[in-house]
């Protein structure tokens, strides 16, 4: 029956282009921050599309959306497919979105072919995967999996002081279902690779075996605002110079611990005036590595750099770990279904560990989980120029459908 269940690639592509209008930018990307008006628009669209094919849509108390299609045995926990619809401030059309709309296309195919699965099948839209507006990333899937409390999520604020809870209420997407009450038998997440490996090796499908560990930190360096013309160099307490030295040290840590990576991605300089010596700098640090012991070493080196560098410059600092997502290994039985799905469709594949964080990393704590990657041009993501081809999107959705059907078949014995 697999040969009869082929997704409609043009319909998938059209959906991707249609949803790209919600928050579309002049450069061809998307700015659709979590719980913004644009996020509400795409959520409304997604809900309507799911209901049009007979799915029942439910929403939990932190905005996660679940579109359910019944199966032959509704006593079985559902097989979930999904990702996220929020984007970076200068995001692309495919990051996260392909995982939700690829799942929608798989569900549309099941519906129009009248294919009855043994277990119910669901599509999930996770809230605030990016973490670009409300840190940390993967916030709502983290609450779902018990890594955070709902209160913690509701109290997160953006840089303008608006809280997650208030904005969730404002757009009308606080549901009644208790977060975490929803149970899955399995979850598959389709995503663009966000790196260059598949494209470089000319492989269509990445069979993802796990996700590397990630830790996020926030650092505030404090010196003293002073007049640039009247303050001698030797009497300055220049917070920006101190921050610059730490940024360079973080970069060196990443180079020393490859394949790990270390990044400073956000920086705020105060008072940010051309004739004032900077008195305060806030910045973020992102450390990642597939091995937890290596991450420990990277963390130790970064903290040592703070202590060695800043006090001699008469600078104070505060540092805190705001997010720790340990390395994850995905479920072997689901990995096997993805491999089967790629073989059935005739696509070249390779196994890989995800360098980026994904909702699947948290869901793996509470249900068998795995991911499917497709290439993106130049490995570019979190960028308006992010690009994935018509054929690559179609391949990912087809392998997703094949993997879900194979897992469902195995459930029936």
MARVEXBA-615094 format. One record per residue: x, y, z of N, C-alpha, C in turn. Coordinates in steps of 0.2 Angstrom, whole numbers, plus 5000, padded with zeros to 4 digits. Layout:
! MARVEXBA-615094
XYZXYZXYZ ...
END
This chain:
! MARVEXBA-615094
500449945000500050005000500450065000 501150065002501550125002501650154996 501650114990501750144984501150184982 500550174985499950214983499950274987 500350284992500250344997500850384995 500750424990501250474988501050544990 501450584993501250654995501150694989 500850744989500750794983501250854984 501850844981502350894982502150964980 501750974975501551044973501051074979 500651034982500251064987500651084993 501151034995501651055000501951124999 502251124993502651194991502151254992 501551244989501051304989500951324996 500851275001500751285008501351325011 501951305009502551335012502551405010 502351415003502451485001501851535003 501251495004500651535007500851555014 501051515018501251535025501751585026 502251585021502751625021502551705021 501951715019501651785019501551805026 501451765031501251785037501951805041 502151865041502751895043503251895038 503051895031503551895026503951955026 504651955024505052015024505252035017 505552095016505652115010506252075006 506652045010507152005008506951925007 506351915007506151845006506051795011 506251825017506251775023505551785027 505551775034505051775038505251805045 504851855047504951875054504251865058 504251805061503651785064503851755071 503951805076504151795082503551765086 503751725091503251685096502751735099 502151715098501551745101501451825098 501751835092501551895089500951895085 500751945082500151945078500251905072 500851895069500951855064500951785066 501151765072501151695074500351675075 499951725077499251715078498951695071 499151735066498951725059499051655056 499651635057499851565055499551515059 499451525065499151475069498351465067 498051525066497351515063497351485057 497751495052497851465046497951385047 498351365051498551295052497951255055 497651295060497051265063496451245058 496351295054495851295049495951235044 496651225042496851175037496751105040 496851105046496851035049496051015050 495651065052494951045053494651035046 494851065041494651045034494650975032 495150945035495250865033495050825039 494650855043494250815048494650805055 495250835056495650825062495250875067 495350845074495150885079495750915082 495650985083496251025086496151045093 496651025097496651045104497251085106 497251125111497751175113497851165120 498551165122498651155129498751225132 498851235139498951295142499451335141 499951315137500551355135500551365127 499951345124499951365117500151305112 500351245114500551195110499851175106 499951155100499351135096499351065094 498851025094498850955092498250945088 498350925082497850905077497850835076 497250805078497250725079496750695073 496950645070496550605066496550535069 495950515070495850445073496050395070 496250335073496450275070495950215071 496150155069495750095070495650085078 496250095082496250085089496350145092 495850185094496050245098496250245105 496250185107496550165114497350175114 497650165108498350175107498550245107 499150255110499350325110499550355103 499450415102499550435095500250435093 500350435086500950445083500950515081 501450555083501450625082501950645077 501850695073502250725068502250795069 502850835069502750905070503450945071 503351005072503951045073503651115076 503851175073503651235075503551285070 503151335071502951385066503251455067 503551465073503851525075504551535071 504851595070505451605067505851645071 506551655068506951705070506751775068 507051825071506851895068507051905061 507551875058507651865051507751795049 507151765050507151695048506951675041 507051605039506851585033506151555032 506051525026505351495025505351425027 505851395029505851325030505951295037 506351335041506551315048505951305052 505851245054505251225058504651215054 504551265050503851265046503851205041 504351185038504351115034504151065039 504351055045504151005049503350995051 503051055051502351065052501951055046 502151085041501751085034501951015031 502550985032502650915029502250865033 502050875039501650835043500950845040 500750905039500050925036499950885030 500450895025500450855019500350785020 500750755024500650685026499950665028 499650705032498950695035498450705029 498550755025498150765019498150705015 498750675014498750615010498350555013 498450545019498150495023497350505022 497150565023496450585022496150575015 496450595010496150595003496250515001 496650475003496750405001496350365005 496050395011495550355015495950295019 496650315020497050265023496950265031 496750205034496650205041497250175045 497550215049498050195053497850155059 498250115062498050075068497950125074 498450165075498450215080498250285077 497950325082497850395080498550425077 498450475073499050515071498850585072 499450625075499350695076499850735073 499750795072500150845070500250895076 500850915078501050965083501351025081 501151085083501451145083501751165089 502351165091502651175097502751255098 502551285103502651355105503351375107 503651425104504251455106504851415105 504951375099505551335098506151375098 506051435094506651475093507051505099 506551525104506851565109507151635108 507051655102507251725100506951785103 506251775105505851825109505851805116 505751745118505651725125506151665126 506751685129507251635131507051585137 507151525137507651485132507251455126 507651425122507351395116506951335118 506551305113506151245115505751245121 505551305123505251325129504551275131 504151275126503451245127503551165127 503951145122504151065122504451045129 504851095131505251085138504751075143 504251125144503751115149503351045148 503151035142502850975140503150915143 503850915142504250855144504450855152 504250915155504450915162505050955164 505450975159506051015160505951085163 505351115162505151175165504451175167 504251215172503551225174503251275169 502551265170502151315166502251385168 502351385175502451455178503051485175 503551445175504251475172504151495165 503751465161503651485154503251545154 502751555158502251615158502651675160 503151665164503451725167504051745163 504251705157504751735153504551795150 505051845149504951905146505351925140 505151965136505551975130505952045132 506352065127506752125129506352185130 505652185128505252245130504852235136 504952185140504652175146503952135146 503752115140503152085139503252015141 502751985145502851915147502551865142 502751805142502551745138501751735139 501551735146500851725148500451775145 500651835146500151895144500051895136 500651875133500551875125500151815123 500251765126499851705125499051715125 498951755131498251775132498051825126 498451865125498251925120498051895113 498451845111498251815104497751765104 497551745110496951695111497151625110 497751605112498051535111498251505118 497951525123498051485129497451435129 497651365129497151315129496951295136 496451245136496251225143496551155145 496851125140497251065142497851075146 497951035151498551045155499151015151 499651065151500251045148500550975150 500750935146501050875147500550815148 499850835148499350785149499250745143 499450775137499450735130500050685130 499850625128500350575128500450545121 501050535119501250505112501550435113 501350395108501750335107502350345104 502450395100503050415096503050485093 503550515092503550575088504150575083 503950595077504450605071504450685070 505050715069505050785067505550785061 505250815056505550835050505850905050 506450915047506750975048507250985043 507451045041508051055037508651045041 509151025038509751015042510051075046 510051125043510351195045511151185046 511351145042512151135041512251115034 512851105032513051095025513251015023 513150975028513450905027513050865021 512350865022511950825017512150855010 512150925009512250955002512950935000 513450935004514150925002514250845000 513850805004513950735002513350704997 512950754995512450734990511950684992 511750694998511350645001510650685002 510050655001509450685001509150685008 509350625012508950615019509550605024 509450645030509850635036509450595041 509650535042509350495048509650515054 509250555058509550585064509550535070 510150525073510250485079510250515085 510250585085510250615092510450695091 510450725096510550795096511150815101 511550855099512150875104511850915110 512250915115512150955121512251025120 511751065123511851145122511751175129 512151235130512051275136512051345134 511651385137511551455136511751495142 512151545141512251585147512151665145 512051705151511951775150512551805154 512851855151513351885155513251965155 513351995160513352075161514052095164 514352135160515052165162514852235164 515152255170514952325172515652365173 515652425170516252465171516052535174 516152585170515952655172515852695166 515352725165515252775159515652835160 515952855155516452915156516552955149 516753015150516853055144517453025140 517353015133517852995129518453035129 518353105129518853155128519253165134 518853165140519153185146519453135150 519353065149519553015153520152975150 520752985153521352955150521252875149 521652845145521552775143521652735150 522152755154522352715159521952715165 521452765165520952775170520252745168 520152715162519552695160519352625163 518652615164518352555165517952535160 518152515154517852505148517552435147 516852435149516552365149516552335142 516552375136516552345130517152315128 517752345130518352315129518452245132 518152245139518152185143517752125139 517152145137516752105134517052075127 517352125124517652095117518252045119 518552055124519052005126518751935127 518251935131517851875132517551845126 517351885122517051855115517551825111 518151855111518751815108518951755111 518851755118519051695122518551635120 517951655120517351605118517451575112 517651615107517751595100518351545100 518851555104519451515105519251445108 518851445113518551385116518251345111 517851375106517551335101518051295097 518551335095519051305090519451245094 519551255100519951205104519551145105 518851145105518451085107518051065101 518251075095517851045089517850965090 517250945088516650975084516251015088 516351035094515951075098516051145095 515551195097515551255094515351305100 515651365100515551415105515351485102 514851515104514651575100514351635105 514551695103514151755106513751775101 513051775102512651795096512251855098 512151885104511751945106512251985110 512252055109512652095113512252165113 512252195119511952255120512452305124 512652355121513152405124512752465126 512952485132512652545136513152595138 513052655137512452685134512452695127 512952665123512952655116512952725113 513352775115513452835113514152845110 514252885105514952885102515452915106 515252965111515752995115515652985122 515452915124515452895130515752825131 516252825135516552755137516052705139 515952655136515452605138515452585145 514952585149514952565156514652505157 514252475153513952405154513852375147 513952305147513852265141513452205143 512952185140512552125141512652085135 512852015135512951975130512751905131 512651865126512451795127513051745125 513051685128513551635126513151575124 513351535119512951475117513551425116 513551375120514051315120513751255118 514051215113513751155111514251105109 514051035111514550985110514150915110 514250865106513950805107514150765114 514650785117514850755123514850795129 514450775134514350815140514950835144 515450785144516150795147516450855144 516450855137516750905134516450975135 515750975135515351035137515551065144 515651015149515951035155516551075155 517051045151517651075150517651145147 517151155142517051215139516851265143 516351245148516051295153516551315158 516951265160517551285165518051335162 518151325155518651375152518351445151 517751445150517351515149517351545155 517151515161517151545167517851565170 518351525168519051545170519251615166 519051615160519151675156518851735159 518251735161517951785165518351815171 518551765175518951785181519651805180 519951785175520651805173520651875170 520151885165520151945161519852005164 519252005167518952065169519152095176 519252065181519452095187520052145186 520552115183521152155182521052225178 520452225174520252285170519852325175 519752315181519352345186518552345183 518452285181517752275178517352225183 516752235184516352185188515952145183 515752085185515352045180514851995184 514251985180513751935183513651885177 513651825179513551765174513051715176 512651695172512151645174512051595168 511951535170511751485165510951485165 510651495159509951505159509651445155 510051405152509751345149510251285148 510051225150510551175149510151115146 510251095140509951045136510450985135 510450935139510950885138510950845131 511450815129511450775123510950725123 510650705118510050665117510250605112 510050545114510050495109509350475107 509150465101508450455098508350375099 507650365098507450295099507650245093 508050195094508250155088507750125084 507150105087506550085083506250135078 506350195080506050245076506550265070 507250265072507750275067507650225062 507550165064507450105059506850125054 506350155057505750165052505950225047 506350275050506550325045507050295040 507450255042507950225037507450185032 506950145034506550105030506150155025 505950215028505550255024505950285018 506650305019507050325014507250275009 507350215011507450155007506850145002 506250145005505650135001505550184996 505750254997505650304993506250314988 506850274989507350274985507850334985 507950354992508350414993509050394996 509550424994510250424997510150455004 510450425009510450445016511050435019 511150465025511650455030511450475037 511750435042511550445049511950515051 511650545056512050605058511750625065 512150665069511950695075511750775073 511150795076510950865075511450915079 511650965075512051015079511551075082 510951075079510551125082510051095087 509751135091509251105096508551105092 508151055094507451045092507051025097 506351035096505851005101505950935102 506150895097506250825098506650805104 507150855105507650835110507350835117 506850875118506450865125505950815125 505550805119505050755119505350685119 506050675118506350615119506350595126 506250635131506250615138505550585140 505050595136504450565138504050515132 504450515127504150465121504750445117 504650395113505150375108505150425103 505650455100505750515096506350505091 506250535085506750535081506650595076 507150605071507050665067507250645060 507050685055507250675048507550735045 508150735042508350805039508350795032 508250855029508350865022508850925021 509250925015509750975014509451055014 509851095016509751165014510351195011 510151245006510751275002511251305006 511851285005512451315008512451295016 512051255018511951245025511651305029 511451355025511251415028510551415031 510451435038509851445041509851495046 509251515049509251575054509451635049 509251635043509451685039508851695033 508651755031508151765026508351725020 508951715018509151685012509051605012 508851585018508851505019508451475013 508651425010508351395004508351325004 507851285003507751215002507351204996 507551154992507151154985506551114986 506151124980505451094980505551014981 506050984977506150914978506350894985 506850934988507050914995506450915000 506050964999505450975004505050905002 504850894996504450834994504750774997 505450764997505750704999505650695006 505750745010505650745017504950725019 504450755016503750745018503650665016 503850645011503750575009504050525014 504650535016505050495020504650495027 504450555029504050565035503450515035 503050525030502450485029502650405029 503150385025503350315025503550295032 503850335036504150315042503550305047 503050355047502450345051502050285050 501950275043501550215041501950145043 502650145043503050085045502950075052 503050125056502950125063502250095065 501750125062501050105063500950035062 501250005056501249935054501549895059 502149915062502449875067502049865073 501649925075501249925081500749865080 500549855074500049805073500349735074 500949725074501249665074501249625067 
END
